[in-house]
């Protein structure tokens, strides 16, 4: 049986680290206005992992919670020292985390399978081969 792939996500200063086993459930990009604000960029690039995929963790992130456009909560988890947004939890993500792919430092990480909130994307944004997901 092949060994499960391990991937480590860390904040910029390395005080927060999460190690995941296996492949993500979904890799996606999101152009909603909140993701643009959270990342300071035109979109977020994230991977959803089940919480059971966490094999080790280091540090304790700070968090803040907001309501999404659906009225359900979303909680951002970030490093208090460097400010990196490492992962988020959401009311709709049961027993799973949405991890910022840039925190993995892995140029071979899978490409997004879809772009959420495509109607909010910047006009120049074109993710080759990535279909727009229906908006919520």
matplotlib code that plots the C-alpha trace (Angstrom):
import matplotlib.pyplot as plt

x = [0.0, 1.5, 2.3, -0.1, 1.4, 2.0, 1.7, 2.6, 0.8, 2.5, 2.2, 4.9, 6.7, 6.2, 4.5, 1.4, 1.8, -0.6, 0.4, -2.2, -2.2, -3.6, -5.2, -7.6, -11.3, -11.5, -9.2, -10.9, -10.5, -13.0, -13.5, -16.1, -15.4, -14.6, -11.9, -10.5, -10.3, -8.9, -6.1, -5.4, -5.6, -8.1, -9.1, -8.4, -6.8, -7.8, -8.0, -10.6, -9.3, -11.3, -10.2, -9.3, -6.5, -4.6, -1.7, 0.1, -0.3, 1.8, 0.8, -2.6, -4.0, -6.2, -9.6, -12.5, -16.0, -18.3, -21.5, -21.4, -23.9, -26.0, -26.2, -24.1, -20.9, -17.3, -14.3, -10.9, -7.8, -4.6, -1.3, -1.2, 2.4, 2.7, -1.0, -1.1, -4.5, -3.8, -7.3, -11.0, -13.9, -17.4, -20.9, -21.4, -18.0, -18.8, -15.7, -13.4, -11.0, -10.4, -6.7, -4.9, -2.9, -0.1, 0.7, 1.8, 4.7, 4.2, 4.3, 3.0, -0.2, -3.3, -4.9, -8.3, -11.2, -13.6, -13.9, -16.6, -18.2, -16.9, -19.2, -17.1, -13.8, -11.5, -11.9, -8.4, -8.6, -8.6, -7.8, -7.2, -9.3, -11.1, -14.9, -16.9, -19.0, -22.6, -22.9, -24.6]
y = [0.0, 3.4, 5.8, 8.8, 12.1, 14.6, 18.3, 21.1, 24.4, 27.2, 30.9, 33.2, 33.2, 29.4, 29.8, 28.1, 24.8, 22.1, 18.8, 17.0, 13.5, 12.5, 14.6, 17.5, 16.9, 19.9, 22.6, 25.8, 29.5, 32.1, 35.7, 36.8, 40.3, 38.8, 36.5, 39.5, 41.5, 38.5, 37.8, 41.3, 39.9, 39.2, 35.8, 33.1, 29.7, 27.1, 23.4, 21.6, 18.9, 16.9, 17.7, 14.0, 14.5, 16.7, 14.5, 17.3, 20.9, 23.6, 26.9, 28.4, 30.8, 33.7, 33.8, 36.1, 35.2, 36.9, 36.1, 35.2, 36.3, 33.3, 34.4, 31.5, 32.0, 31.8, 31.9, 33.0, 31.5, 33.5, 34.0, 36.8, 37.5, 37.6, 37.9, 35.0, 33.6, 29.9, 28.4, 29.0, 27.1, 27.6, 26.6, 24.8, 22.9, 20.2, 18.6, 20.2, 23.1, 25.4, 25.9, 28.7, 26.9, 29.4, 28.3, 24.9, 26.3, 23.6, 24.6, 21.1, 21.6, 20.7, 23.5, 24.8, 22.6, 25.6, 29.4, 30.4, 33.9, 34.2, 37.2, 39.1, 38.3, 41.0, 41.3, 40.2, 37.0, 33.9, 30.6, 28.2, 25.1, 26.2, 26.3, 29.0, 27.5, 28.6, 31.6, 31.2]
z = [0.0, -0.9, 1.9, 2.4, 1.2, 4.0, 3.5, 6.0, 6.0, 7.9, 8.5, 7.4, 10.8, 11.2, 14.6, 13.3, 11.5, 10.5, 8.8, 6.7, 5.5, 2.1, -0.7, -0.1, -0.6, -2.9, -4.2, -5.2, -5.9, -4.7, -5.9, -3.4, -1.9, 1.5, 0.1, -1.9, 1.4, 3.4, 1.0, -0.2, -3.7, -6.5, -5.2, -2.6, -3.4, -0.8, -0.2, 1.9, 4.2, 6.7, 10.2, 10.6, 8.0, 10.6, 11.8, 13.8, 14.7, 16.3, 17.7, 18.5, 15.9, 16.7, 15.0, 14.2, 13.0, 10.6, 8.8, 5.1, 2.5, 3.4, 7.0, 8.2, 10.1, 8.7, 11.0, 9.9, 11.8, 11.5, 13.2, 15.8, 15.1, 11.3, 10.4, 7.9, 7.3, 7.6, 7.5, 7.9, 9.3, 8.2, 9.4, 6.1, 6.4, 8.9, 10.4, 7.7, 7.2, 4.2, 4.2, 2.3, -0.4, -0.3, 3.3, 1.8, -0.2, -2.7, -6.4, -7.3, -5.3, -7.4, -9.3, -8.3, -9.6, -9.7, -9.2, -6.8, -7.0, -10.6, -11.2, -8.6, -10.3, -11.7, -15.4, -16.2, -14.1, -16.3, -14.6, -17.5, -17.3, -14.1, -14.5, -12.8, -9.9, -9.6, -7.2, -3.8]

ax = plt.figure().add_subplot(projection="3d")
ax.plot(x, y, z, "-o")
ax.set_aspect("equal")
plt.show()
